Amino acid sequence: MYLFESRALWALVPVAGAVALFTFLAVASWAEQRRKERESYYRYEFRKQLVEAGKMDAKDVRELIQYEQESQMYRGRQSSVVGGFVLIGVGLGLLLGLQWIGDGVWMVGYIPLFIGISLMVYALLVAPRIVPTPPPSFQDRQPPAGD
């Protein structure tokens, strides 16, 4: 008797695949979270060293944090615009490409089309329009006279 001759053993193949998939997703999620924590810690330590060295004061740290937040919001808004254009293109492509199959299958194209339109409406009308201010410059600043 061969190993996969029984149908019961073939039923284990999707189960093993599902276990492997969810294990991979759990490990990938954990690794991503650890990376974000590490980046946050290093960012904090870098700012702390700049303050201790006298190259930044509290106002500069606040400006730097504000710049980082504004940049993140700006990139998120731009990503929504790009995602909206892509989904609108996919929806239109499905509408045009599936019309020859018949029986109303082409209406599937409305799903990504409306998702793309909603992303565009959010990005262009609802999302805050923040353009990041230039980051503060610390290179030309002299350390305090007391050091």
C-alpha positions as CSV (number, residue, x, y, z in Angstrom):
1,M,0.0,0.0,0.0
2,Y,1.4,3.3,-1.0
3,L,1.4,6.3,1.3
4,F,-1.1,8.4,-0.5
5,E,-3.2,5.5,-1.8
6,S,-5.8,6.1,0.9
7,R,-8.2,9.1,0.4
8,A,-8.0,9.8,4.1
9,L,-4.4,10.7,3.8
10,W,-5.1,13.1,0.9
11,A,-7.5,14.9,3.2
12,L,-4.6,15.8,5.5
13,V,-2.8,17.8,2.7
14,P,-5.1,20.9,3.0
15,V,-5.0,20.6,6.8
16,A,-1.2,20.6,6.8
17,G,-1.3,23.5,4.3
18,A,-3.6,25.5,6.5
19,V,-1.5,24.9,9.6
20,A,1.6,25.9,7.7
21,L,-0.1,29.1,6.4
22,F,-1.4,30.2,9.8
23,T,2.0,29.4,11.5
24,F,3.7,31.5,8.9
25,L,1.3,34.4,9.3
26,A,1.7,34.3,13.1
27,V,5.5,34.4,12.9
28,A,5.5,37.1,10.2
29,S,3.1,39.2,12.4
30,W,5.3,38.7,15.4
31,A,8.5,39.6,13.5
32,E,6.8,42.8,12.1
33,Q,5.7,43.9,15.6
34,R,9.3,43.3,16.9
35,R,10.7,45.4,14.1
36,K,8.4,48.3,14.8
37,E,9.3,48.1,18.5
38,R,13.0,48.1,17.7
39,E,12.7,51.1,15.3
40,S,10.7,53.0,17.9
41,Y,13.3,52.2,20.6
42,Y,16.2,53.3,18.3
43,R,14.4,56.5,17.4
44,Y,13.9,57.3,21.1
45,E,17.6,56.5,21.9
46,F,18.8,58.7,19.0
47,R,16.7,61.6,20.2
48,K,17.9,61.1,23.7
49,Q,21.6,61.2,22.6
50,L,21.0,64.3,20.6
51,V,19.4,66.1,23.6
52,E,22.2,64.8,26.0
53,A,24.9,66.1,23.6
54,G,23.3,69.5,23.5
55,K,22.4,69.4,19.8
56,M,18.7,69.6,20.4
57,D,16.4,71.1,23.0
58,A,12.8,70.3,23.8
59,K,11.4,72.6,21.1
60,D,13.5,70.9,18.5
61,V,12.5,67.4,19.6
62,R,8.8,68.5,19.4
63,E,9.4,69.9,15.9
64,L,11.1,66.7,14.8
65,I,8.3,64.5,16.2
66,Q,5.7,66.7,14.6
67,Y,7.5,66.5,11.2
68,E,7.6,62.7,11.5
69,Q,3.9,62.5,12.2
70,E,3.1,64.9,9.4
71,S,5.2,62.9,6.9
72,Q,3.5,59.7,8.0
73,M,0.1,61.2,7.4
74,Y,1.1,62.6,4.1
75,R,2.5,59.3,2.9
76,G,-0.7,57.5,4.0
77,R,-2.8,60.0,2.1
78,Q,-0.7,59.5,-1.0
79,S,-0.9,55.8,-0.7
80,S,-4.7,56.0,-0.6
81,V,-4.7,58.0,-3.8
82,V,-2.5,55.5,-5.5
83,G,-4.5,52.5,-4.2
84,G,-7.7,54.2,-5.4
85,F,-6.4,54.7,-8.9
86,V,-5.2,51.1,-9.0
87,L,-8.6,49.7,-7.8
88,I,-10.5,51.9,-10.2
89,G,-8.3,50.6,-13.1
90,V,-8.9,47.0,-12.0
91,G,-12.7,47.6,-11.7
92,L,-12.8,49.1,-15.2
93,G,-10.7,46.4,-16.6
94,L,-13.0,43.7,-15.2
95,L,-16.1,45.5,-16.4
96,L,-14.6,45.6,-19.9
97,G,-13.0,42.3,-19.9
98,L,-15.8,40.2,-18.6
99,Q,-18.6,41.7,-20.7
100,W,-18.0,39.1,-23.4
101,I,-18.6,36.1,-21.0
102,G,-22.3,37.1,-20.6
103,D,-24.9,36.3,-17.9
104,G,-24.0,39.4,-15.9
105,V,-20.6,38.3,-14.9
106,W,-19.2,41.6,-15.9
107,M,-20.9,43.2,-12.9
108,V,-18.2,41.7,-10.7
109,G,-16.1,44.7,-11.8
110,Y,-18.2,47.0,-9.8
111,I,-16.8,45.7,-6.6
112,P,-13.2,46.9,-7.0
113,L,-14.5,50.0,-8.9
114,F,-16.6,51.2,-6.0
115,I,-13.8,50.4,-3.5
116,G,-11.4,52.5,-5.5
117,I,-13.9,55.3,-5.8
118,S,-14.4,55.2,-2.0
119,L,-10.7,55.3,-1.4
120,M,-10.3,58.3,-3.7
121,V,-13.2,60.1,-2.0
122,Y,-11.6,59.5,1.3
123,A,-8.1,60.6,0.2
124,L,-9.2,63.7,-1.7
125,L,-12.1,64.9,0.3
126,V,-12.0,63.5,3.8
127,A,-8.4,62.9,4.8
128,P,-6.5,65.8,6.3
129,R,-4.5,67.7,3.8
130,I,-1.2,68.0,5.6
131,V,2.0,68.9,3.8
132,P,4.9,68.3,6.1
133,T,6.9,71.3,7.1
134,P,10.6,71.0,6.3
135,P,12.5,69.2,9.1
136,P,14.5,71.3,11.5
137,S,18.1,71.7,10.7
138,F,20.6,70.9,13.4
139,Q,23.9,70.7,11.4
140,D,24.7,74.4,11.6
141,R,23.8,74.9,15.2
142,Q,26.6,75.5,17.7
143,P,26.6,73.7,21.1
144,P,25.7,75.9,24.1
145,A,28.6,78.1,25.4
146,G,28.7,76.3,28.8
147,D,30.1,73.0,27.3
